[in-house]
Amino acid sequence: GHAVAVNLAPRTIGSSRLAEDLHGALTGAGADPALLVIELTETALAAHGPTGARLVDALRETGCRLALDHFGTGHGGFTYLRRLPFDYLKIDAEFVRDLPDNAASRDVVCAIVQLARGLGQRTVATGVESEGTLDLLRDLGVDLAQGFAIGRPAPAQDAFGAAPGAWPRRSIV
C-alpha cells in the first residue's frame, strides 16, 4: 500500500523486456502499479532515442506513473515533455539548493511549475535540505518535495514499519 519511486539505470532503458518483466512482477505480487513511479532521466532517454520513447509508452501501459528526473539539466528538454506521457517533472537539486539566495533559480523553478501545470503534470523538487527552502517551494507552487528537510534515508523496514524478514529478497529486473 506504500507508493514507491524507482530510478531506472540508463542501461536498463534499452532492455526490450523491462516493461514486460515489471508487469509480470507487479501482477505476481498483487501490487497496485499506480503506486509505482518510474523515474527516467532526460539524458538516458536522449541516449536511447526511439527505444526510450517506446519504453515510456510500454511502462505507461503497465499502469505505473512516470517521472522525468533531473528536469532542466539533461539533453532532451521540451522534446520529451511534448511527446511522452510523464506524470511528474522532478526539478533538479541544481535549481533548489540555492533557491533562497538566487533569483535566477527561483525564476527557473517558477517556469518549470507553470510548464508542468500547462501539461497536466505535477512537480517534485529534489535536494530540499532546509525548512526555508521548503517554504519557498511551497510559495512557488511546487507540488511535492524530497530531501533531508522531509526525511533522512532509513532502512525500508524502519521507514515502512515492516518486520525485517517481510521484505522480498529477489530483484524484479
C-alpha positions as CSV (number, residue, x, y, z in Angstrom):
1,G,0.0,0.0,0.0
2,H,3.0,2.3,0.0
3,A,3.9,4.4,-3.0
4,V,7.5,3.7,-4.2
5,A,9.6,5.6,-6.7
6,V,12.3,3.7,-8.7
7,N,15.1,5.3,-10.6
8,L,15.9,3.3,-13.8
9,A,19.6,3.0,-14.6
10,P,20.3,4.3,-18.1
11,R,21.5,0.9,-19.3
12,T,18.1,-0.6,-18.5
13,I,16.3,1.7,-20.8
14,G,17.5,-0.3,-23.8
15,S,16.0,-3.6,-22.4
16,S,13.3,-5.0,-24.6
17,R,11.8,-7.0,-21.7
18,L,11.8,-4.4,-19.0
19,A,8.2,-3.4,-19.1
20,E,7.0,-7.0,-19.6
21,D,9.1,-8.2,-16.6
22,L,7.9,-5.3,-14.5
23,H,4.3,-6.0,-15.4
24,G,4.8,-9.7,-14.5
25,A,6.4,-8.9,-11.2
26,L,3.6,-6.5,-10.3
27,T,0.9,-8.9,-11.3
28,G,2.6,-11.8,-9.5
29,A,2.9,-9.8,-6.3
30,G,-0.6,-8.4,-6.5
31,A,0.8,-4.9,-6.3
32,D,-1.1,-1.8,-7.5
33,P,1.0,-0.4,-10.4
34,A,-0.4,3.1,-9.7
35,L,1.7,3.1,-6.5
36,L,4.9,2.7,-8.5
37,V,6.6,5.8,-10.0
38,I,9.3,5.0,-12.5
39,E,11.9,7.8,-12.8
40,L,13.8,8.3,-16.1
41,T,16.4,11.0,-16.8
42,E,16.3,13.2,-19.9
43,T,19.9,12.2,-20.6
44,A,19.2,8.5,-20.6
45,L,16.1,8.9,-22.8
46,A,18.1,11.0,-25.3
47,A,20.8,8.4,-25.4
48,H,18.3,5.7,-26.4
49,G,16.3,7.7,-28.9
50,P,13.2,5.9,-30.2
51,T,13.8,2.9,-27.9
52,G,13.4,5.2,-24.8
53,A,10.1,6.6,-26.2
54,R,8.8,3.0,-26.7
55,L,9.8,2.1,-23.2
56,V,7.9,5.1,-21.8
57,D,4.8,4.0,-23.6
58,A,5.2,0.4,-22.5
59,L,5.7,1.4,-18.9
60,R,2.6,3.6,-19.1
61,E,0.6,0.6,-20.3
62,T,1.6,-1.3,-17.1
63,G,-0.3,1.3,-15.1
64,C,2.8,2.8,-13.4
65,R,3.3,6.5,-13.1
66,L,6.3,8.2,-14.7
67,A,8.6,11.0,-13.7
68,L,11.1,12.9,-15.8
69,D,14.0,13.1,-13.4
70,H,16.7,15.9,-13.3
71,F,14.5,18.1,-15.4
72,G,16.3,21.1,-16.9
73,T,19.8,19.6,-16.8
74,G,19.5,16.9,-19.5
75,H,19.8,16.9,-23.2
76,G,16.1,16.3,-24.1
77,G,14.4,19.4,-22.7
78,F,11.0,20.1,-24.0
79,T,11.0,17.4,-26.6
80,Y,10.1,14.7,-24.1
81,L,7.5,16.8,-22.4
82,R,5.6,17.4,-25.6
83,R,5.7,13.8,-26.8
84,L,5.8,11.5,-23.8
85,P,3.2,11.0,-21.0
86,F,5.0,11.9,-17.8
87,D,3.1,12.4,-14.6
88,Y,5.8,14.3,-12.7
89,L,8.6,16.8,-13.5
90,K,11.4,16.4,-11.0
91,I,13.1,19.7,-10.5
92,D,16.8,19.1,-10.3
93,A,18.6,19.9,-7.0
94,E,20.8,22.3,-9.0
95,F,17.9,24.8,-9.1
96,V,16.8,24.0,-5.5
97,R,20.0,24.2,-3.4
98,D,20.5,28.0,-3.9
99,L,16.8,28.9,-4.1
100,P,16.8,31.3,-1.1
101,D,19.8,33.3,-2.4
102,N,19.4,33.1,-6.2
103,A,16.7,34.9,-8.1
104,A,17.6,33.1,-11.3
105,S,16.9,29.7,-9.7
106,R,13.6,31.0,-8.4
107,D,12.7,32.1,-11.9
108,V,13.6,28.7,-13.3
109,V,11.5,26.9,-10.7
110,C,8.6,29.2,-11.4
111,A,8.9,28.5,-15.1
112,I,9.0,24.7,-14.5
113,V,5.9,24.9,-12.3
114,Q,4.0,26.8,-14.9
115,L,5.1,24.4,-17.7
116,A,4.1,21.4,-15.7
117,R,0.7,22.8,-14.9
118,G,0.1,23.6,-18.5
119,L,0.9,20.0,-19.4
120,G,-1.2,18.5,-16.6
121,Q,1.9,17.3,-14.7
122,R,2.9,17.7,-11.0
123,T,6.3,19.0,-9.8
124,V,8.7,17.4,-7.4
125,A,11.6,19.5,-6.0
126,T,14.7,17.4,-5.2
127,G,17.5,18.2,-2.8
128,V,15.4,20.1,-0.3
129,E,17.6,20.5,2.7
130,S,16.0,23.2,4.8
131,E,12.6,24.4,6.0
132,G,13.3,27.8,4.5
133,T,13.7,26.2,1.0
134,L,10.7,24.1,1.6
135,D,8.6,27.2,2.4
136,L,9.9,28.9,-0.7
137,L,9.0,25.9,-2.9
138,R,5.5,25.9,-1.4
139,D,5.1,29.6,-2.2
140,L,6.3,29.0,-5.8
141,G,3.6,26.3,-6.2
142,V,5.8,23.2,-6.2
143,D,3.6,20.1,-5.5
144,L,6.0,17.7,-3.8
145,A,9.5,17.8,-2.3
146,Q,12.1,15.3,-1.3
147,G,15.3,15.8,0.6
148,F,16.7,16.0,4.1
149,A,14.2,18.6,5.1
150,I,11.5,16.0,4.6
151,G,13.2,12.9,5.9
152,R,16.6,11.2,6.2
153,P,17.4,7.9,4.4
154,A,16.4,4.9,6.5
155,P,16.2,1.1,6.1
156,A,13.0,0.2,4.4
157,Q,11.7,-1.8,7.4
158,D,12.1,1.2,9.6
159,A,10.5,3.6,7.1
160,F,7.5,1.4,6.4
161,G,7.3,-0.4,9.8
162,A,7.6,-4.0,8.4
163,A,9.4,-6.8,10.0
164,P,12.9,-7.3,8.5
165,G,12.0,-10.8,7.2
166,A,8.9,-9.5,5.4
167,W,10.9,-7.8,2.6
168,P,11.4,-9.6,-0.6
169,R,14.9,-10.7,-1.3
170,R,14.6,-11.1,-5.0
171,S,15.1,-8.3,-7.6
172,I,12.4,-8.0,-10.2
173,V,14.7,-6.8,-13.0
